[in-house]
Structure formats: structure tokens, C-alpha cells
Amino acid sequence: MSTIVTRSGKGSPLTHVEVDANFTNLNTDKVEKTSAAITGGTINGTTIGATTPSTVNATTLSGETGVLRGTGQNLILQSNTLTTSPWATTSATITTTVATTDPNGGSNAWIITNDATVARHQIQQVFTSVSGITYTFSCYGKNNTAGYLYLRWASSNKTVVFNLSTGTVGTTDSGITASISNAGNGWYRCIATYTTAVTSDSLAVGLAESDSISTYSGTSKSIYLYGSQIEIGSTANTYIPTTTTAVYGTPTLSFSGVSEIGLQSNGALYLQPAGTGALQAQATTSTTAGGNARGANAVDWQTSRASATQVASSGFSVIGGGANNTASTSNGTTIAGGRNNNSTAQDSFVGGGNANTASGLFSSSVGGASNVASGYYGFVGGGQTNSTTSNSTVTTQSGTMNATTAVTLSGSNANIKVGQFISGTSIANNTYVAAISGTSLTLSQAASGSSTSTLSFFTPHGVVVGGGNNQATGSYSFIGGGGDAGTAANRNVASGDWSFVGGGFKNVASGNGSVVVGGGLNSGGIPATGNTASGSSSFIGSGNSNTASSAFSSVLGGFGNLANANGASVLGGYSGTARSIVGNAVLPASSNPIAVVSGVSQSAVLVLAVQTTDATPTALCSNTSAAGTTNQVILPNNSAYFFRGEVISGVTGGGNTKGWTIEGVIKRGANAASTTLVGVTVMSTHGDAGAATWTIAVTADTTNGGLRVTFTGQASTTIRTVAQIRTTEMTF
């Protein structure tokens, strides 16, 4: 039992408060303050001043405004509804009775009567216990005709008998500590304390006709029951009634009636500051030890800092622990732990690590070291010295909103792109550019109002999962790891919007929608130049020193390959080049058998096509443009090709069709004009009679320096012609 003396104000009576260990029994009485001095006498037979108080563990409240309250504990269910589950009756009947009042003067007592069965006569319920924990089991009993009540731990086979006629404890099994107290009007509270060794026990309250715990044949005798209780500890505290749920001790400590510490009946512990006060681990002292004032509704569990400013200083900000962390912007700014971290933007988050910063709106940095999540919705998932998009505006532009998704800009702005984050007057939260054409802008959601104001556009959603020194600076860009924490120049960079770098070393995805899966190292881990996907929607699978520089171009892997035309591809190997020819598919040499020079030894496949409606000779090309240097088989200076191919022509509906094979050798000297066919064979062995006049011609294009394939069709007839040309290429 702990003793507290409190006073509600100056000149008011002192209040004497006795609190037991579970905060359940609170007895208070007023001690009137008088001006008379106590100079002698005794209290309860003890001379005042003759004894020295012993050292005890006591509950102490500082100040005069603390109030401690408790609700008690009862882990039994339906504590005084004895015919309701989980109670079960064995060899007895139990009913409510008004024949006697209950211990509280009410009409809620029960009568239990044994039957003639040779058994224990009782009610019981299963109780989930914790092995090794001490519990106190109690029940009120009053004699009618049987004379004895027992409390029993059935699974542990431990029982104690109480004599309700004499108010004494009878036969008691080993391990049980029992007591009985007079509750008045013939009622006794029977109490048994036991340290259980099982995790599930059956608690029983029964009646007997003698001081015996054995079974017996009953003779319709009875006792009265009221208020069963079981609680943790060795003390029977004030009876707490229960129904369908247990009641846990729920003490609350209230300060000035506005802040509380308490335990709820479901076991939840709460700390409740006053008003908008912060929840913090240390008192604010404006020093390094205690830190500066926390923000309204902030939470700060950090207990170590290098300066007073390293606290959760803004409204609704949170620091969950660690050391030297700072949460300085409101609305959900959170640091979960770690050290030297800074969460400086609204709704930003740092999940731990060391020296990480979340400075972008809604940004997150989760672990690692020296990472910066600076842009809108930027995310760094670990690693070291990684960074995301910039928090700076890409551009600004005045626009007129009308509470719809349509915005009229004051002028065209090439820097405004789909996917950018927008802020400004009348712009709803989390709005993006859905479409842009000239001065017509479409929002991802309707504007929140109508106005003409300046809009700001940002690059959002850069993501770096790990690695070192990596930078995801494009809108919706992603880096999966890799890079080099020791050397910034070896980082991976995803600077194109919607770009992706899966990992590797010194890779760059700078085209919009571009992808570099990985690679960037020579065999043995020797650093090289990495891979670069700079074309829109370009792709590099792996390898080293590869470049996909045009839209939709790709390099599967290998070393030193160049896909430098729209739709061109290099399928691995070494030093392959698409030679800026649209759609060229290159198969380079396996390992530079002649020289480490681009295109010296390779093969390629180029698909050419044309649609004609007349009988005029027309060149086949790899796109819809006129024949030129980027859409035919074009040779570099000082080179020779062997070529072979197949050509098919036809009309719709399964009409006339004709095919050819072509084969030959072509060479080129110092310039395009020196391009010469060494020899060529064009042969058609398959064709419909109606296509007899259709022809294929193969010539040297001395204007563009390559191989020209020409089709001559039929007047007023729509004919489609497709050719596949395979080349084996040698250059100096």
C-alpha cells in the first residue's frame, strides 16, 4: 500500500490517499489543516516522534495537482452471472435467490444446491493462465445448510475449503495461501492465492458438507454465492464485476485534470498530453539535454541530440528515437530512428539510417546513409549518397482554371510535360499534368475552383532502392541499386521521365521511358564507361559501353555496341553499330577478331518495304521517307558487303503474288560516289501469271553510298512489297 498526500490548492485541506500496488483500492479522507502544533501524544499507542519510518517502495506524486485513480482487475468472465457460459455446473443446481441480500445489500446473490451424485458439487470455468504467475482467486460465500465452500484449481488439483459457519480456513492443499474475511450479514470473502504451473486451468467454486475436498454424495444442502474474481498478484482487491470481457487493472494518473497516463481495460497503455501539447521523452529545457520546444501535437521519443534544435519542432511531426534527428516541418513529418537524419518537408519520412534527408513534399528516405529524397514523392530505399528528383520548380506558367480539368495557359511552354506535379491557386491536392498541347492543359483531376494564377510544375516520383551515389532525377524514374558509393562518377542515373536502371555500374537512362537493366563492368569487375540508353523508349539489357541513342532502339548486351537509329537493334557481341539505319538489326562479331573498332566485322538484317499503285520504279526503304542514307543498306567508306535476300510482292485478297531471291557483292571506296556493285543475281522462280510484268532491280546508289532495291509494279494496282536483306559486312 502506497500513501499520497495531496492538496487541491493553498489553504485547502490535505487529502490522504492510500493506493495499493494495482491502483485499485483508493481510500481518501480529509485532514483539516489547523494552526495548532502537535507537541506530544500518541497515535494508535505509538508516541509521536518515537519511531523512524522504514524505507519502502512507495508511489510518489510531485506537486499538488496529481490524481491517481484505478479501476481494479477481474479476469473471470460473467463474474456474477453464474448460469451463463463460460460457467458450467457439475452435480448441482444454481439459481438466483432473494432469500438473502448480497454483500452489497442488493438482491444479486445466488444459491447452489448439491444433488445426490457421488462427485464434487460445483460451478467452474476455464481460465487461460500464465505458468509461473501468481494469481488470487476469491468468491463471497454465506452458509445456508451445507456449511462449507471450496475454491479449486482443477487442472492443478489444488483445493482449499472454507468453513462458512465459523469464518475459518479449513483443509488447504500445498502451494495455496488462503484467508477469509467477514463481509457482514453472514457473508465471508474466501480468498486463495496460488502460483500456477499450467497455461490453462479450470477454476471451480463448490460446496461441501464437511471440511473435506474429496467427492461425496449430497443431501440437497446449499450455500449462497456472490462475486467471483481472479486477479494477478497475491492480494484480493475490491470486487470488480465482469460480463463477456475481462477487466484489467486500468489505473490513470491525471495531472491538473488535463494530461493523463492510463491503462485501458483492453490492455492498452496511453499517454495523453493536454490540448495540442507534444508527447515527448524529455522535458523541454531549450538546452542540448532537453531540446527546444516541440511542435503542437508532435511526438518526440529521441533522448540524445547534439544541439537543442534537433527535435520534432513542428506541428504533428514525429521522431521515434535515435540521436541527433530533426523533424522541422509540420503534418506528418516523421523520423523512425537512426541518427543525424532530417525530415524537413511536409509529410516527409525518414525511416532510420544515418545523415539521411527527406526534403521533398511526401518524400521518404528509408535507411542507409547520406541519402536525399528531395523531390515531390521521392523515395530512397537504402544504400548511400543516393538522391531523387529536385524539389525545385521545372517551370512556371500562368493559367486560367474553371473548376474542371481544362486549363488555358497564357502561352505555350515546352518545359511542361505529362506527369509533372502541379501546384497553385485553385489546383486540388495531388494534381498532375494529364495532357498538354500548345496552350491547352488537361489536369489529372478537376481544379478546386476558378481563377487565373501562376502554376508551378515539378518533377515527381523519383525512386532509388539502394546502391551508392545513384540519382533518379526524371519524373517516375527508378534505380534498383548498383552504382558506387565510393566514387560519385560511377553512379547510375535515371534522368529521363519514366526511365529505369535496374542496377549495375555507371549506367545512364536519359531518354524518356528508357531502360538499362544492368551491366557496366568489364569481365573481372574492371570499371568501364557503363551503358547509356538516351533514346526515347530505348533499351539496353546488359553488357558494357553500349549505347541506344535513338527512339525505340535496343542493345541486348555485349560490349561497345551502338544502336543509333530509330527501331535499330544490336543483339550483343562486340563493337556492333546500326550505322544510323532505321530498323537495322545487327549481329556483331563475337570478340573483335580484327580490331576494336565499331562495325569492322559484323552482320545485319534489314527489312525494306514499299507500297506502289503504278508501274514506276520505286526504292524499298525501312521507313516511309524517300530513299536516303538512313533507310537503305548503306555502306561506310572503305567497306565491302556480301548480301543475300528474299523479296515478296502481292495484292490484297489473295490475288497476284510474286517472289524473288537476290544475292551479290557491293563495295564502297572513299565516298558515296565510289559505291559499286561487284556482282548481283536477281532471280524469280515463283509468281502468278498476272504478276509477270512485276520486277525487282538491285543497283548501287552512288548518291547515298549504298545498295538500292527497286520494285516496278503495275498501273492502277495497289501492290505491297517487302524485302529482307542480310549483309555480311567488312570495313577498314
Rosetta blueprint (number, residue, H / E / L):
1 M L
2 S E
3 T E
4 I E
5 V E
6 T E
7 R E
8 S L
9 G L
10 K L
11 G L
12 S L
13 P L
14 L E
15 T E
16 H E
17 V E
18 E E
19 V E
20 D L
21 A L
22 N L
23 F L
24 T L
25 N L
26 L E
27 N E
28 T E
29 D E
30 K E
31 V E
32 E L
33 K L
34 T L
35 S L
36 A L
37 A L
38 I L
39 T L
40 G L
41 G L
42 T E
43 I E
44 N L
45 G L
46 T E
47 T E
48 I L
49 G L
50 A L
51 T L
52 T L
53 P L
54 S L
55 T L
56 V L
57 N L
58 A L
59 T L
60 T L
61 L L
62 S L
63 G L
64 E L
65 T L
66 G E
67 V E
68 L E
69 R E
70 G L
71 T L
72 G L
73 Q L
74 N E
75 L L
76 I L
77 L L
78 Q L
79 S L
80 N L
81 T L
82 L L
83 T L
84 T L
85 S L
86 P L
87 W L
88 A E
89 T E
90 T E
91 S L
92 A E
93 T E
94 I E
95 T E
96 T E
97 T L
98 V L
99 A L
100 T L
101 T L
102 D L
103 P L
104 N L
105 G L
106 G L
107 S L
108 N L
109 A L
110 W E
111 I E
112 I E
113 T E
114 N E
115 D L
116 A L
117 T L
118 V E
119 A E
120 R L
121 H E
122 Q E
123 I E
124 Q E
125 Q E
126 V E
127 F E
128 T E
129 S L
130 V L
131 S L
132 G L
133 I L
134 T E
135 Y E
136 T E
137 F E
138 S E
139 C E
140 Y E
141 G E
142 K E
143 N E
144 N L
145 T L
146 A L
147 G L
148 Y E
149 L E
150 Y E
151 L E
152 R E
153 W E
154 A L
155 S L
156 S L
157 N L
158 K E
159 T E
160 V E
161 V E
162 F E
163 N E
164 L L
165 S L
166 T L
167 G L
168 T E
169 V E
170 G E
171 T E
172 T E
173 D L
174 S L
175 G L
176 I L
177 T E
178 A E
179 S E
180 I E
181 S E
182 N E
183 A E
184 G E
185 N L
186 G L
187 W E
188 Y E
189 R E
190 C E
191 I E
192 A E
193 T E
194 Y E
195 T E
196 T L
197 A L
198 V L
199 T L
200 S E
201 D E
202 S E
203 L E
204 A E
205 V E
206 G E
207 L E
208 A E
209 E L
210 S L
211 D L
212 S L
213 I L
214 S L
215 T L
216 Y E
217 S E
218 G L
219 T L
220 S L
221 K L
222 S E
223 I E
224 Y E
225 L E
226 Y E
227 G E
228 S E
229 Q E
230 I E
231 E E
232 I E
233 G L
234 S L
235 T L
236 A L
237 N L
238 T L
239 Y L
240 I L
241 P L
242 T L
243 T L
244 T L
245 T L
246 A L
247 V E
248 Y L
249 G L
250 T L
251 P L
252 T E
253 L E
254 S E
255 F E
256 S L
257 G L
258 V L
259 S E
260 E E
261 I E
262 G E
263 L E
264 Q L
265 S L
266 N L
267 G L
268 A L
269 L E
270 Y E
271 L E
272 Q E
273 P L
274 A L
275 G L
276 T L
277 G L
278 A L
279 L E
280 Q E
281 A L
282 Q L
283 A L
284 T L
285 T L
286 S L
287 T L
288 T L
289 A L
290 G L
291 G L
292 N L
293 A L
294 R L
295 G L
296 A L
297 N L
298 A L
299 V E
300 D E
301 W L
302 Q L
303 T L
304 S E
305 R L
306 A L
307 S L
308 A L
309 T L
310 Q L
311 V L
312 A E
313 S L
314 S L
315 G L
316 F L
317 S L
318 V E
319 I E
320 G L
321 G L
322 G L
323 A E
324 N L
325 N L
326 T E
327 A E
328 S L
329 T L
330 S L
331 N L
332 G L
333 T L
334 T E
335 I E
336 A L
337 G L
338 G L
339 R E
340 N L
341 N L
342 N E
343 S E
344 T L
345 A L
346 Q L
347 D L
348 S L
349 F E
350 V E
351 G L
352 G L
353 G L
354 N E
355 A L
356 N L
357 T E
358 A E
359 S L
360 G L
361 L L
362 F L
363 S L
364 S E
365 S E
366 V L
367 G L
368 G L
369 A E
370 S L
371 N L
372 V E
373 A E
374 S L
375 G L
376 Y L
377 Y L
378 G L
379 F E
380 V E
381 G L
382 G L
383 G L
384 Q E
385 T L
386 N L
387 S E
388 T L
389 T L
390 S L
391 N L
392 S L
393 T L
394 V L
395 T E
396 T E
397 Q E
398 S E
399 G E
400 T E
401 M E
402 N E
403 A L
404 T L
405 T L
406 A E
407 V E
408 T E
409 L E
410 S L
411 G L
412 S L
413 N L
414 A L
415 N L
416 I L
417 K L
418 V L
419 G L
420 Q L
421 F E
422 I E
423 S E
424 G L
425 T L
426 S L
427 I L
428 A L
429 N L
430 N L
431 T E
432 Y E
433 V E
434 A E
435 A E
436 I E
437 S E
438 G L
439 T L
440 S E
441 L E
442 T E
443 L E
444 S L
445 Q L
446 A L
447 A L
448 S L
449 G L
450 S E
451 S E
452 T E
453 S E
454 T E
455 L E
456 S E
457 F E
458 F E
459 T L
460 P L
461 H L
462 G L
463 V E
464 V E
465 V L
466 G L
467 G L
468 G E
469 N L
470 N L
471 Q E
472 A E
473 T L
474 G L
475 S L
476 Y L
477 S L
478 F E
479 I E
480 G L
481 G L
482 G L
483 G E
484 D L
485 A L
486 G L
487 T L
488 A H
489 A H
490 N H
491 R L
492 N L
493 V E
494 A E
495 S L
496 G L
497 D L
498 W L
499 S L
500 F E
501 V E
502 G L
503 G L
504 G L
505 F L
506 K L
507 N L
508 V E
509 A E
510 S L
511 G L
512 N L
513 G L
514 S L
515 V E
516 V E
517 V L
518 G L
519 G L
520 G L
521 L E
522 N L
523 S H
524 G H
525 G H
526 I L
527 P E
528 A L
529 T L
530 G L
531 N L
532 T E
533 A E
534 S L
535 G L
536 S L
537 S L
538 S L
539 F E
540 I E
541 G L
542 S L
543 G L
544 N E
545 S L
546 N L
547 T E
548 A E
549 S L
550 S L
551 A L
552 F L
553 S L
554 S E
555 V E
556 L L
557 G L
558 G L
559 F E
560 G L
561 N L
562 L E
563 A E
564 N L
565 A L
566 N L
567 G L
568 A L
569 S E
570 V E
571 L L
572 G L
573 G L
574 Y E
575 S L
576 G L
577 T E
578 A L
579 R L
580 S L
581 I L
582 V L
583 G L
584 N L
585 A E
586 V E
587 L E
588 P E
589 A L
590 S L
591 S L
592 N L
593 P L
594 I L
595 A L
596 V L
597 V L
598 S L
599 G L
600 V L
601 S E
602 Q E
603 S E
604 A E
605 V E
606 L E
607 V E
608 L E
609 A E
610 V E
611 Q E
612 T E
613 T L
614 D L
615 A L
616 T L
617 P L
618 T E
619 A E
620 L L
621 C E
622 S L
623 N L
624 T L
625 S L
626 A L
627 A L
628 G L
629 T L
630 T L
631 N L
632 Q L
633 V E
634 I E
635 L L
636 P L
637 N L
638 N L
639 S E
640 A E
641 Y E
642 F E
643 F E
644 R E
645 G E
646 E E
647 V E
648 I E
649 S E
650 G E
651 V L
652 T H
653 G H
654 G H
655 G L
656 N L
657 T E
658 K E
659 G E
660 W E
661 T E
662 I E
663 E E
664 G E
665 V E
666 I E
667 K E
668 R E
669 G L
670 A L
671 N L
672 A H
673 A H
674 S H
675 T L
676 T E
677 L E
678 V E
679 G E
680 V E
681 T E
682 V E
683 M E
684 S E
685 T E
686 H E
687 G E
688 D L
689 A H
690 G H
691 A H
692 A L
693 T L
694 W L
695 T E
696 I E
697 A E
698 V E
699 T E
700 A E
701 D E
702 T L
703 T L
704 N L
705 G L
706 G E
707 L E
708 R E
709 V E
710 T E
711 F E
712 T E
713 G L
714 Q L
715 A L
716 S L
717 T L
718 T L
719 I E
720 R E
721 T E
722 V E
723 A E
724 Q E
725 I E
726 R E
727 T E
728 T E
729 E E
730 M E
731 T E
732 F L
